[in-house]
Amino acid sequence: MSGHEFQSHFDDAEGGVDFSDESTLIDANGIAEMQSIADRYPHKRSALLPILHLVQSIDGRISPAGIRIAAEIVGMSEAQVSGVATFYTMYKRRPAGQHHIGVCTTTTCAVLGGDILMSCMERKLGIAEGQTTSDGKFSLERVECNAACDYAPVMMVNWEFMDNMTPEKADELIDALASGQEVHATRGATITSWKEAERVLAGFPDGRADEGPSAGDPSLHGLRVAQEHGWHAPDPADIPAPTQEESK
């Protein structure tokens, strides 16, 4: 992609759900699936988070219609549902892109180039963090720690890890996604789309959970060191009871 700046429709200054956009793709089947999620829980309000992920998998955002339907199904007010949807950053108040790019800039990733990666992505996509390209292909987010410090700096595509990233690798990644090439997460499944990933988060498996390695070499290094030295966790039966002072 060139350095052309796309016009963004993601208004970062607007903090709430866009109630001016009443469009929705939620149909009877979508409502039935939302109800099926609620039926998994003894208390229906416990189903709200996965239901909101399902709303995003259909509408590409938290839509007003999605809020109303979710509220009715779980027995909460629309204001309560809206409050939850605007509290968690994984719920998008404007349409996310086909591919949602997350760049970690917390301490370890920042030290190893996370902020540089973010700047490169902003230039590459022609948008700022929290925005979506006008063609709807990509959205960009600065994320807090992804719990992958041993692979820093890391990026995510539709919540799948891309490890040990460099500006050059990030540039190639965006080009591959833009051209529709098959892309594999470093330690996960083949990249599909953000909407499809959201459906999985709603609790509808796509059959790809076992794709990719379960653990990478850096994650296993500590285990190898422990095995070499004969280190192991204490036997719970041999752990002395806390003293009275320690109990206090």
N, C-alpha and C positions, 0 to 999 in steps of 0.2 A: 504494500500500500504506500502511497505517496504521503508527503507531508501536508496534504490538503486537510483543512479543518472542517469536519462535519458539523452541521448545525445540530445541536442537541435538543431533545425534547424533554430531558430530565432536569426539572427545575429544583436544584439543590436547596434553594432558599425556602421552598415550600415544604415544611416539615411533616405535614399530615397527609392522609390519604386524599387522593384527588377525587372528590365527590362530584366534580363537574363532568367527569367522564363516566357515564353510566353504561358504556358498552360492556358486554360480557359474552363469553362462549359457554357458560355453564348451562347445560341442558338437563333433561330428566335423568340421564345416565350419570352425569356428574353429581347431581343431588343424591342419587341412590348410593353412589360411592362414598360421599360425605357421611351419609347415614350409616353405612356399613362400618366406617371408622368409629363413629360414636358407639356403635353396638359392641365394640371390643372392650369397652370400659364400663366398670360398675357405676361410675359417675360420669355422665356425658360431657361435662365441662372439661374433664381430663383429656378429651379428644381434640381440644381446640387447636393445639399447635400442629399436629399432623393434618388437620382439616385445612388450616391456612396454607400449608405446603401444597395441598391438592389444589386449592384455589389458584395458587401461583402456577401450577403445572398446566392449568387450563387457560387462565387469563393473562399469564405472564407478569402479574402484579397482584397486589391485594386490591381487589375491585370493590366498589360499593355493593354490588350485587353479592359478591362473595361474603362480605361482612354481614349482610342481612340474612343470608341463608345460613351461615355458620351460627349466627346468634340464635336463630330459631331452633336449629338442630340441637345445640348444646344447652339451651335454656339460659342464655345470658343476654344482657342488653347489647344493643349495637354499639353503645359507647364503650362498654367493657371490652368487647371484641376489638374495636378500633384501638383502644388503649394498649392491648397486647400486641397488635400488629405494628404499632408504631414504636414499641419498646425494643423489640429485637431487630438487630440489623440484617438478619437473613431474610426478613420480610420486606419486599420492595414496594414503595409507594407510587412508583412510576414504572412503566414497562422496562424490564431488564432486557438485555440483548439475547440473541440466540446463544451466544457464548458469554458467560459472565467471568471476567478476569479479576482475580483477587491477588494483590501483591502484599506480602507481609513486610512490614517495616518496623517490627518490634526489635528490641535490642540486638540479638544475635544476627538477624537478617539485615538490620540496618548497618551494623558494623561491616558486614560482608557484601554490602551493595544493594540492599533493598530499596533505599531511597533513590538510587541511581536507576534501578529497574522501573520504579514508578514514573520517574521523569521520562524514561525511554518509552514507556507505554502511552503516556499522555501525548508525546510527540507522534508516535506511530499511529495512534488512533484518532488524533486530532480532538480529543476531549479531555476534560479534567476528571479527577476521581469523583465518583458519585453520578457520572453522566453516562448516557447511552448514545451511540452513534446514530445519526439520522436514518441510516439504512436498517437499523435494528439488529445489526450483526453482532455488535460487541457492547458490553457495559463494563465499567471499571470501578474497582473498589479497593481502598486501602484497608487491609484487615489487620487485626491484632494477632497475637501469637497463634500460629497454626500447629503448635506442638510438634514441630519437625526441625528443631534447631540443629540436629545432626546432619541435616541436608541443606542448610542455609546457604544462600538465600533461596526461599521457596516462593513459587506462585501457585495459584489454583485456577483451574478451568472447570467451571461447573462443579466445584467442590472436590475435584480430583487433583492430587498433588503433581506438581512439576518441580523436580528437585534440582539443587545445585545450578540455579539459573544464572545466565550471563546476559548482557544486552543482546549479544549476537544470537544466542539460543532463543531468547524471548522474541526477537524480531522474526526468526524463522518459524517459531510457533504460530504467531499471528498470521503470517503469510499462508501457512499450511491450513489453518482453520478457515481463513477467508476464501481459499480456493476449494474447500470441501474435501481436502485430503484426509485420509484416516490418520488419526493421532492417538497415541497410546499414553496414558498417564504413566509416570515413572514407576509408581507402586500401586497401580490400580487398573481399572477397566479401560476399554476403549472409550474415548471421549464421544458422547452423543450430543445432547443439547442441555441447556439449563432447565428447560421445562421437563425433560425426561428425568433429569436428576432430581427435580423437585417431586416428581411422582414417586420416586423411590423413597425419598424422605417422608412422604405421606404414608408409607407402609405398603407399597405395591411393588414387590421385587421384580427386577427385570431379568433375573437369571444370570447376571454377570458378576455376582459377588465374589466369585473365586478367580476372576481374571487377574493376572498380575501376581507378583510375589507378595507373600504375606508379610515379609520383613526384609529390609535391605541390609547390606553389609555393615554400615555404620551403626545401625540399631543393635546388631548382634555382637559388636566388638566387646562391650562390657561383659557379656555372657562368656565369651571366649577367654577373657582375662581371668574371670572368676573360676572357670573350669581348670585353667592352667595352674592356678594357685590353690586349687582345692577349697575355694571359698564357697560357702553356702549360707542360706538363711538359717537363723537359729531355730532349733526344734521348739515348738510352742510348749512342749511338756517340760523343757529345761529352763524356761524363762522364769526367774524368781518373781514372786508376788511383790508388788510395790510396797515400800515401807509406808508407815502411817503418814510420815511427812510428805512423801511423794504423792500419796493419795490426795492430800490437801491441795 
